[in-house]
Every structure is written in structure tokens, then in C-alpha cells.
Amino acid sequence: MAEFISDTVFKRDVFSETRAGHFADRPDVRVARRIVTASPLWSRPLAWFLARREIRALRAISGITGTPDIIEVDADGLFRSWTDGTPLHLARPHSPQWYRDARRLLRDMRRRGITHNDLAKPQNWLMLADGNAAVIDFQLASCHRRKGRLYRIMAYEDLRHCLKQKRSFAPHLMTPTERRILARKSLPSRIWMATGKKIYNLITRGIFSWSDGEGTGDRIDREGPAILEAINADPTAKAAALALYPLPRKGVGIYAFIETSLDNIDLSALNAAIKTRDADAGIDLAQAVTALPRREDGTVRDDVLRLIAMNQITELDTLLAREPELAPVIRPIIDGRLNWTDRRISRLEK
């Protein structure tokens, strides 16, 4: 197999590192690379367990429109085809087309006995250039030989989570039947929310200070009030917004974007002011910006700031191609970004 040339890191957590790039002999074909051995030693057995689930699921869904194809598996992880689409929380589809195709995608997967099991996260759904749907990240997917009760429950939850996205981004398209489905959680889901989810939150929040796509605001929820109070007390600060970004192998950090006339933020002084309000609160990065990106109603574009905080430049370029009017505000923030951790070279990148 030809050498893989990486150009962007999209995600890094304790289970793997996801990169995009191309093979040296096919520079025009974009490929996604999941590096399992980039995980720490203590989590690597579970990381490989999840990777094997993904490999099995990708082989089972081969040929389904809107799903990635597995290309190669090696000692460090796997390669899969690149899906060129916009994450749902950025695309925010309003027309029926995307939701019809999302239901088609779930039906095609059900015919092969595959459940995704992680569709509550809008970042696992994509909108393609033609307006249709795609799904990525099959680490938690299940392959069912028999379509028994467990399969039916998991397939039902996939559908319910698809409808959650519809309710979030196109509530005007919801039908009475879909609203009833959305309101009716399966028994295992109710048990999970009442028991397992609490243990999960205790581990992820308390031990790792980490939150997944369903709860990425958790650390901000806890520490945000004290942080914003300290920032707003500074007469040089006009406004502020907070975003999370991954700290490799350490959880998540809080990135503060502060609208100010100053060129730089004194992080030590700001954290000292924050800790007078909450000893456990603090920020990891603080960037001075001339103006924060906003929607027409004046609310801050937290989706944009989250991409900048996570150094997801490719997705930002896609967003600016779709919304070029944002460039005058966003480009200076991108150019002055402070998180370059996703550009750190791993041992597998030559």
C-alpha cells in the first residue's frame, strides 16, 4: 500500500486519532485514517475493541449510499473512504429532502441488520453537496445476525435519534406520528438514562473532564458562569463566548473568545480573577478578537467558534465557501487562533 500523507487532524481522544489525507499515488482521492495506536496504552484494548466493531460494520454496510467504505486495515488502525459533507449542526437542513434520505439510509442499514447506536450526535450525520444524507463514525455500531428483540430496540433508537435531529433543525416538518415516536423512549433507553448514563457522566466528567457530542457543554455549564462574570467585570471586554476543544489524552479545555480592543489577553490575570469567584473554574486559552461572529438575531455563532477552537480548518473552509459573507469577521479569528494541538505531528506521520 502506498504511503498515506496526512493533511488534517479532525478528532483526537483516548480511543483514537482521526485524520484526513491521501495516498501518495492517488493525491486526488481523499481518505480518512483512524489511528488506534495513537491512544494511550491504558485505553488501547478498548480502543481496538471499538475499532474492530467499526471495521466489521463498515464491511457489512459496503455499497450503501451515504456510508463510508473500508479501504484497508493495518497494525495501527484503519483507512476508510472520505465522506465529503457538512456536519448536521452546521448544515441545519430545512427541506424535506435530507430527512427523507436519512430515513432511506436507516432502512438500508436495517435490511443488513446494522444499527449505528450513536446517531444522537449531529456530528455523525452529514449533508452531502446534493442535499442527501450520510452517516459516519461506526465505532459503536452493531451487526445483528438475527433481527430479534435487541435489534428491534436498537433500530428503533436509531430512528428516534434521527427524529431528534429533525426536531432540532426542521421542527416545522415533524408529523404527529414522528412526535409520538420521539416522545416514546425504549425501556433500555430509559434504564440507561436513569442508571448507566449517570455512571458514564461521573467517569467522563469527574475523571477525564471529557464530554461527548451529547454533553459537550458540561464543563462550560459548571465553570462558565464564573468565567463570564470575571470577563464581563473587565471594562475592556465588550462580549465573550466560550468553546471546548480537545486536550490530547487529558480531556477538554475551555477556549475563550473575548471581544476587546486589546491585542492580547493576560491569561494568568484573568484566571486569577475567575478563581476569586470559583476556585475550580478556569480557562485554558483566551483569544482577543475585534468582533465575534453573529447571526442575524445577534446571537453568537458558537458553531463557528467551536470549529476554530478545535482547529478544524477544512470544515471552516467549507463553511466559508457556503457563507462567504462571514469571512471578514472569521478570517482574522482563524489567523489568530491559539489551539494548534491538532497540528501536532504523531509518530506515524513522516
Beta strands, then each sheet from edge to edge (+ up, - down):
strand 1: 4-12
strand 2: 17-23
strand 3: 26-35
strand 4: 70-74
strand 5: 77-81
strand 6: 85-87
strand 7: 114-115
strand 8: 125-128
strand 9: 133-135
strand 10: 142-143
strand 11: 237-247
strand 12: 251-260
strand 13: 285-289
sheet 1: 1+ 2- 3+ 5- 4+
sheet 2: 6+ 8- 9+
sheet 3: 7+ 10-
sheet 4: 11+ 12- 13-
end
